[in-house]
Amino acid sequence: QERILRSQLADHLKTQCKFRSDKCKLCKDPVALQEQQIHLETACGKQTVHCPNSCLPGFTLMREKLQDHLKECPKRTVSCPIIDCDIEVHLHQLDVHCEESIVSHISHVNDGCISARKSITTVRSSLEEHVEVIRQELCEEQSGIALLSGRLSESEDK
């Protein structure tokens, strides 16, 4: 630990201390002097960086714009939108993949429709069974109500 004379403290804090803040040369944010390089390499929004997808040779942009670029980057990886097609391709290759895979995509969609139709049939059958049970219970309840109504009428007549 470095010792500083009290008489030299103000000058030390202003010009020599490695913990003092200084403005980043690019973004002008205050950054501890000893962390300037790390700030530039990892955090400074104004620092130019390359696209991690290497979408264009020599293409650079400011770090603060990188996330927006990555949403539209032609070399970002996307999943095929067809259910059960597990292919991942670069965004700019998606149209080619879809054109080349149309037969398998139609097959995937057809399989999905067949599966959905089977599920609908199973659910419909189950619902019909439940409706029939409820109808029977309703008839029994109505018969019980009619019987009780009749008894009530008889008791009122007496």
Secondary structure, DSSP 8 states (H G I E B T S, - for coil): -----GGGHHHIIIII-TT-EEE-TTT--EEEGGGHHHHHHHT-TTSEEE-TT--STT-EEEHHHHHHHHHH-TTSEEE-SSTT---EEEGGGHHHHHHHTHHHHHHHHHHHHHHHHHHHHHHHHHHHHHHHHHHHHHHHHHHHHHHHHHHHHHHHH-
